[in-house]
């Protein structure tokens, strides 16, 4: 367990140092590009999730209509059997 924690801390330190070196050598441009890409990805995910939610609502309404029709058919069957 101690080795895992030690390796995790070392990995975090290496990533922080690498980030600082990139920031010093190239400025903030790589980070700006990363931010723009993640923002675009977030918009796309939100748009797709809204589309999926609309489709789910349509399916739910269709299911409700089918259940109502099924109950109506059962009621009519019982009515015909009673004759």
C-alpha angles and dihedrals in degrees: 000000000000091000091052093051091045091051092046092052091047091050091051091049092049091050092049092049091047090050092051092048092050090048092050096045102040103019121225097316097102090048091047091052090049090051093050092049093049091048091052090048091051092053091049093049091049092050093049093046090053090051091050091049091053091051091049090052090051091051091049092051091048091051091051091051091049091050091051090050091048091052090048091051091049090050091050091048091053090048091052092047090052092060 
